[in-house]
């Protein structure tokens, strides 16, 4: 494992708690994400001074900001964005970037599996194509959806776990 134990252990505990809550209730509580974010920055500051604090804040802002458009388009909940920001604070820059990108990839894989199992894969791929064309043409369009959703905390768990093992 590339991440130190003082980072890996809190990230895994946070991810287990968030994934359980998201699977059970489809919500990730603020009582989980906000203290985790603040504690991540505080621990980095205590162990790494201002440089550690800056890295943790940069990781949190970057990780949250990358998922923010997904929330605005209603592809994910605000809890997913806050969870990713909390994970970003613990992993810090640049590991947070690896975690958020890996989480997005894992989310895509999970979405494909869920769409396949629910029999809406063709519809999902058609919607993705329409949205990509609209984005390339810079045309506003209402979001399209198959109506199939899954707890994104599972993707964040998988992506963040992967990021614990990758050297930036």
N, C-alpha and C positions, 0 to 999 in steps of 0.2 A: 504494500500500500504506500502511495506517495504522500498522502496527507498525514500530519501528525495525529496521534491518538486524541489529543485535546480538541482537535477539529472533527475528526471522523466520528467519535462517539456521540457528541451532541447532534451532529447532522443525521446520523442513523436513528437516534431516539426521536428527533423531530419528525423525520420522514415516516417512521412507523406510526406515531401518534396521528399525524396528518392523514396518512393513507387510511387508517382505520376510521377516522371521523368522516372522511370523504366517501368511502365505500358505504358506511352505515347511513349517513344523513345527507350526503351530497353537499356538505358544507365543511369549510375549514375555519374553525373558530378564531376570532381575533385574539382571544385569551391564549392561544397557542402561538400565533405568528408574531404579534407585536413584542411580547417578552423575548422570544427567540431572536428577533432582529436586534433589539437593544442589547441583549446579553452577548450576542456575537460581536458587535462593535466594541462593547466594554471589555470583553476578554482579549480581543486583538489589541486594544489600546493598552491594557494592563501588561501584556506580554511583549508588545512591539512598539510602544510609545505612539507618537503622532503618526509615524509611518504606518504602523499596524492599523490604527484607527482609520486613516485615509484609505488604505487598501480595503478594509471591511466596508466602509461607506461606499466606495467606488463599486465593489462587488454587488452590494445591495441595490444601488441605483441602476446599475447596468442590467442586472438580472430582472428586476421589476420592470424597467423601461422596455426591455425587449418583449415581454409578455403583455404590456399595456394595450397595444393595438388589438390583440386577441380578445381582451375584455371589452374594449370599445365596440368591437364587431359582434359581441355576444357569443363568441366561440368558447369562452371559458368564464369562470366566475372571478370575482375580485379576490376571493380567498386564494385562488391559484397564483395570482400575481403577488399577493402579500407573502405567500409561502415561498415562492421563488426568491423574493427579495430577502427573506430571512435566511434562506440557504445561502444566498449570495453573500450575506454579511459574514456567515461562518466560514465559507470557502475563500472569500476575499478575491481581489483581483490578482491574477488573471484566471484563477481556477473557477470563479463564478461564471465566466464566459463559457468555459467548457461545459459546465453543468447545465446552463440554460440551453445551449445548442444541442447537447445530448438529450435533454428533456424534450425538446421539440421533435427531434428525430424519433425518440421513443414514443411520443404522443402520436406521431404519424403512423408508426408501426401498429400501435394499439388500435388506432382509429380504423386502419385497414382490416385488422382482424375482426373488430366488432362489426364493421359494415359487411364483411363477408359472412359472418355468422348470422346476421340479421337479414341477409338477402338484399341489401341496398348498396352493394359495392358499385355497380354500374351507375346508379343515380348519384352516389357520392363523387365518383370520378368525373361525371358530367358537370356537376356543380362546381367542382374544383377547376375544371377547364373554363367554365363561364366566368368564374371569379378572377382567374388569372388573365383572361382576355380583357376584362373590364379594368383590371389594375394596370395592364400594359397600355391600354388606351386612355388611362387616367379618367375613367368614367365612374361617377358615383352610382352605386346600385345597392338595393337592399340586400342584406345577407341572405343567402340561400342555405337551406339545411335539409338533411334527411330526417331530422327530428331525433336521431340516435345520438345519445350522449354517454360519456363514461367519466369516471372520476379521474381527473387529470393529475391528482396527487400521485397516482400510480406511475405516471410518466415522469414526474419530477423525482420520485423515489428512484426509479431506474436510472435516469440521467445523472442525478447527483451521486449515486453510488458509483457509477462509471467514472465520474469526474474525480472521485477520491483516489482512483488508481492511475489516472493519467498525469504525466509530468508535462507542465506547460512549457 
